[in-house]
Amino acid sequence: MELQNTSHHRSAFGVSPRSRSIWGARTVGGFAFLVVWQALFQAAAVFGVTTYASVFFLPAGLNVAFLLLFGPRVVPALILASLIAGVPYWLPDRPLTWIATATAVGVGYGCGIGWYRWRMARFSNPSRTLVICWLCAVAPLTVFGNATLMGVAYYATGATHAADALHHASLIWVGDLVGIFTVTPAALLACAALFPEETRRQLPWLRLAPLPSIREVLLHTAALLLALIAVYALPHALSMDARLWHLLFIPAIWIALAKGLPSALLATSTLNVGNVAVATLFGTPIALPELQSLMLGISATTLILGAMATDRAQTIGNLAATVDARTRELSTANQALRSANQVLYDQSQALRQTLEDVSAAHTRLQETQQQLIEAEKFAALGQLVAGIAHEINSPLGVALTAASYLSDETEQIRVLARAGQLRRAVFDDYTAAATEATDLLLANLRRAADLVHSFKLVAADQTSDERRRFTLDECLDDIARSLSPLWQKAGHTLTVSCPSGIEVDGYPGALAQILTNLITNSLIHGFKPGQAGRIAITVTEPTAGTLDIVYSDNGQGIPTEHLPSIFDPFFTTGRARGCTGLGLHIAHNLAVRRMGGSITATSTPNAGVCFVLNFPRTSSSVP
């Protein structure tokens, strides 16, 4: 387990020690290849193996590639390669020139490319176009600095005079620059293909992906070589001038625009390498400076257009990805919105149905409540009828007894008179008894008539709900008299205190109903069983045109917590005794809606209750 953990350990850069060791071994091998290849190429130029070796100095491109990949630490290898390559030129006669020129190569390339790496690292995710434009700008300045240092080395060490040093510097500048545009692209592509992770780590700003396939490499190489052969061959057949070289732009630019930066790097390298090969085989009628300038222009244009095409494709791809992601988000949101709308629609339908059910239930409740209110009113009237009936039975029974006694006595007198046995003493006794019976009969019949009259008035008012003018004290007396069977039977007393002559234009039936409900409430809830209670009704006129009827009893009162709810419908503490909780609710509605006034209640536990009915003398409400 310990060995396995060691083998899978990774550094802070995400690269395992094994990968780093392999990369390090390949780096050492690459440095060795750089030294040997530059030395061999320089030796080939010295011995004249290739005519254009000094004009297209390919090792310069490899130098730049290694500096881009590994940074300034490659400078010692560059100096070593330059020392080895300079042996045939400068040793044993010019050791100072040998050392000076090798140092110039390391310093010139190390400073220029090192600054470029530092500058690119300062950018946050730069575009490929910016990276290539900076490279196309920095490369000429770097090679110019290297060529200047080498020219100064030639002249300072006495290897040549000033004019020749300047000539050699110009040749070095153009030749190295063409070599950079020839080898550096191919070297970067090779590293990206062979070591993708290490290349991305060393050159995070370049992003050479995706690489061209083998088929694309073969097709692009064949197209560019055919174009080169045509350019070199046609001037001999058609005697055309150097403008025919512009035909090279067509395939190179097409590859760059169609396939992007990786294929543009391949096209640039292939174009320059093929140019060296074809020029070596066929020769060229174009002067070397013109040929070099044309190749540099084609190379820079191809690389920049390839970078722009890749950035454009990436931008379009990112935009398409963003659009797709946004489309998916919007589609998901739209689906969620449709689902939410469906849920809301279902909820609204359910709510609508619920509202309809509630409305129907409310209508039924109102109808039931109205029926209960009417039933409560007629129940109170029924109690009144029962009480009146019981009260009338007493005087009617006495009257009936007196009438029956008088009838019997009269029949005896009639029989004695027919028989001629009627004496004066007997007739005088009969006359006295008849007078007494007649007085008793008249008194009891008058009492029954008064009860019937009061009941008739109160009952008519409660059932008709008509508005009329009435005298308040007479109306209160009639109400008290009609309800006397209720409170007298239980042993209670009721007193009415009202100034005489107060006329009211209103609804006596509503007033009778209110007082009936208040008295009934006191009899049921206010007094304890066996208690002889007192009920008082007092009338005052607090302001002109306004009357107060103060109703009070000395019962057990209403609990404080129940006071806010006593006028609510169906609120009762006596439901077990069959109470409906509508008595005070009806009284409140009649006081407010029918009489246009108000009713309030105050109570002290065990000290009774007090209701204050306030209403105008002339009602303005509409029944």
KOLMILO-448843 format. One record per residue (C-alpha): x negated, y, z negated. Coordinates in steps of 0.1 Angstrom, whole numbers, plus 5000, padded with zeros to 4 digits. Layout:
XYZ...
# end
This chain:
500050005000497250244992495550175026498850235043499350575026495850675035496350575071499550785074498251085056498551405076496851745073498552075069498752105107500751785111497851585126496651255110492951205102492750935128494151175155491751445144488751205146489851095181490251455191486851545176485151255196486851375228485751725220482151615217482451425249483851725266481051945254478551695268480451685301480452065302476652075297475851795322478351915349477252275348473652165350474251925379476352185397473652455393471052205404473052125435473152495443469452525438468652245461471252365487473552065485476652295488476652625506479452785485478352665451477053005441480153185456482752955439480952885406483252615393481452575359482752925349486252785350485352495327483652745304486852955301489052635296486852525267486852865252490652885255491052545239488452565211487552925206484153095199482752765185482152655221479652935226476552725215477552465241477852725268474452865259473052505260474652435293473252765308469752675294469852335311471252475343468652755344465652525341465052485378465252865382463253015354460852755339458052755335457553105350460353305333461253175298462553515286464853535316465953175310466953245274468353595282470653475310471853175289472653405260474453645283476753365294477653275259478053635246479953755277482453465279482753425241483653785234486153815263488053495258487753515220489453855221492153715244492953425220493053665191495353895210497753615221497953485185499153835174502253805196505353645182506453385208505253575239506653505273504653305298504553605321502953815294500353535287499453495324499353875330496953925301494853635314494753775349493654115333491153975308489453725331488053995355486954205326485253905309483453795340482454155347480954185312479153855317477853955351476654295337474854125308473153885333472154165356470654355326468854035316467353995351466154355352465054365315462954055318461354155351462953885371464054125398464354495405467454705398468954675433468654295434469954275398473054475408473554245438473153935418475554075392478254135419477753785432478053645397481253845390483153735421481853385421482653315385486053475388486953245417485552955397487853055368490953055389489852725405488952505375490652665345494252585356493352225364491552185331494452315311496952095330494651785324494451865287498251915285498751575302496151385282496451555248499851725246499951765208496451905205496952135235500152275220498452325187495452505202497452705227500852755212501653055233501052885267503752615266502852405297506052195299507452015317504351905337504751815374505251455382502751245403505051275433505151645430501351665426500851465458503451655478502151995467498551905473499251775507501252085517498452315505495652125522497652115554498052495552494252535545493352315575495652515597494252845586490652735592491452555625493852805642491353095645489052885667492052795690493953125690491153365682493353515654491953745627491953715589495553815586496353455593495253385557498453535545500153205556498653055524501053275504504053085518503552735503501752865472504553115463507252865472505752615448505352875421508953005424510552665428508652475401507352725377504052785359502652425356503052365394501652715400498552625380498152305401498752505433496152765424493452505415494252295446494152595468490752705456489152365455490552285489489252615502485752525490485952185506487452295539485152595542482252365536483352135563484652375589482952705580484853035580484653345603485753555573483153745553482753595519483753915499486953935519487553555515486953585477489253885473491953715493491753395472491753595440494853775451496653455461495653295428496753575406500053625425500853255424500153225386502253545378505153435400505053085385505053225350507953455359509853165374509352955343510453235320513453305342514352935342513852915305515953235300518753085322518452755304518552925270521453135282523252835295522552645263523852945243526852965266527452595262527052615224529252915223531752745246531752445223532152665193534952855210536552525221536252385186537552715172540352715197541252355189541152445152543252745160545752535179545852295150546252585126548952725148550752395149550452365112551752725108554552645132555452335113555252525081557352805095559952555107559952395073560052735056562952845079564852525070564052585034565252945036568452825053568952565026568152824999570553065016573252805017572552704981572653074971575953114989577352814971575852944939577553274943580853104951580452874921579453164899582453364911584653064904583053034870583653404863587253374874587553064853585953244823588353534828591353304829590053094800589953414780593453494792594453134783593153194748595153514746598253334758597753054732597353304705600353514715602453204718601453094683602053444670605453484686606653144672606753284637609153584642611153384666611553094640612653344613615053504638616453174648616853074611618653404603620953364634621753004625622553104589624753394600626553164624627352914597628553184573630753334600632353004608633252944571634853294569636853224601638152894586639153054553640853344572642953104593643952904562644953234544642453154516640053434522639453634491637953974488635053864466634053594492634353844520632154094502629453824496629653734533629254104543626154144522624553814535625453914571623754254567620654094552620453824580621054094607618154304593615854014592616853904627616254254642612854294624611553964637612854014672611354364673608054224662608153954689609054214715606054434706603754134709605154044743604854404754601254434744600354094759602154194791600154514794596754354786597454054808598654264837595554484835593154184834594754014863595454314886592154514882594054824894592855174887595255394868595355674842595855554807595555674771592455514755593855484719597055314731595055084753592654984725595654924701597354704727594054504732593654464694597254364690597154114718593953954704595153964668596053594668592353514675590753714648593553704622593753324623590053304614590453544585588553834601589554204602589454434632589554814630589955064658588855424654589755634684590856004687594356024700595256164733592056074752593056014788590955794811591155754849589655414853590255034850591954934818591754564829587954584830587854744796590254484782588054204797584854354782586354384747587854044749584553894758582754084730585353974704585253614716581453624715581553744679584153484669582153204685578553304678578553594654580253454623579353154603582052904595584253024566582853374568585453654567583853894592584554264600584754394636584854764643585554954675584755324674585155574702582955894706582456144733578656224734578956454764581756614782583256364806581456064790582755824764581055574742582755274728580755134699581554764692579954614660580354324637578654214605577753864616574453684618573153894648571153794678567453674676565053934688563553704715567053644730568054014733566454064768568353774782571853804767573253964799571653704822574153464838574453124822572253224792573753074761572752914728576052734724575952514755576452204733579752364721580952404757579852764762579052874798576853174792579053404814580953614789578353884783577253864820580753944831580954224805577754374819578954354856582254504848580654794828578154874856579954794888583554844879583455114853580355294866578655294832576355084811576254854782573454804758572954584727570954614695570854364667569254294633569053934622571753854596572954214598575254194628575154324664576054654680577154694717577455044731579655074762579055414779581355514809582755824825586255934817586955954855585555644872583755694906583255324914585155144941586754814932
# end
